[in-house]
């Protein structure tokens, strides 16, 4: 058996039963990284020596009957904007090429306390500003389903590494879709939690008003396990919310019978590829078969959130990088510099109106979810395009985040799960959205759908 193909949950059960060694699992992941990484470009830094030491420590602890929980001895990797003490953290940028933080970010601290093994830091769009996985400084990550196609971004390395079974779990960040878009394009699971649910302290920011930290894995249960470890109030993070967390595993398998499910139809999703829409409509049929009540809804009232999110993101990024832009604009790639300088088009009044609209849309979504338990729609309007097609790449840059930005803007939780494949063999993602603080329900819905289908069990035709 190739142990790298195990889900995190499966590996955890085997480790707890002492049928799998953390050292054996870690070595297998490192060997696979060594074979496939030159083709995938999923990592910026591989921490092989550290991983082997941590795996040995996990094994030694097990021999003393000191199992820390389901993440004990599990090899993971982090998007390279999570600060890690003693390990460089680049944020995919040239400016931080040699930046070595003194301490771990809060999320990494929690994972360390849970006993994970860190395989390394994953590739990403520069400063998390982009949706393609392109990076001129460290190389562009590739999609394991078709290496000539993009993996999505900005959490490109996380999605690629998980789909290619280089690691068993990851953390990404999501400001306009950067967890869910690569999850969709690479056929894995990614969760953007409610704004404030996971601490951002020590996570290099893009937009403090829109940034979300969240888990990525190959199945819903694995995402729930990771969220269980990292969720919670952080009094040291001014953007963290003092709202109690749920047990994300207890009710995971309770199904969706009787749930009120809204399915987006009409103009809001009219630009999606036909194959993408069909896969999502087929997914809605599965929910109906599971006992849920489906109602078609028009979400066109949220259409302006795409523009407003992009405006706010550019302005926040310009504020964060103002000194770098002034002193060394050449340190940015041309594409990222242009995105940051979009802020120059906007006035203070524009930004104030966007912030006001953000409060309005948060309130509007809260009202929407009085009538519905969850909302279904595509994660992306198209599958992963080939990098060799300029027209398709331009379309991806302009529209790939059209169905994701609204939920960053409103701060509600949103999950992407695999729901099909195109005729060309590329994954399609279903987005499941719920009201604020409803991660347990969103995961429960994703798990019910996942257990009724087999899309998440497919593996890319990638060979060593």
PyMOL commands that set and color helices and strands:
alter all, ss='L'
color gray80, all
select helices_A, chain A and resi 3-5+8-16+22-40+48-63+106-113+126-128+156-163+180-186+220-230+267-269+274-289+300-302+305-320+322-327+329-331+334-345+348-371+390-399+405-410+439-452+455-457
alter helices_A, ss='H'
color red, helices_A
select strands_A, chain A and resi 43-46+75-79+117-122+170-174+189-192+212-217+260-265+293-298+374-378+414-421+427-433
alter strands_A, ss='S'
color yellow, strands_A
deselect
rebuild
show_as cartoon
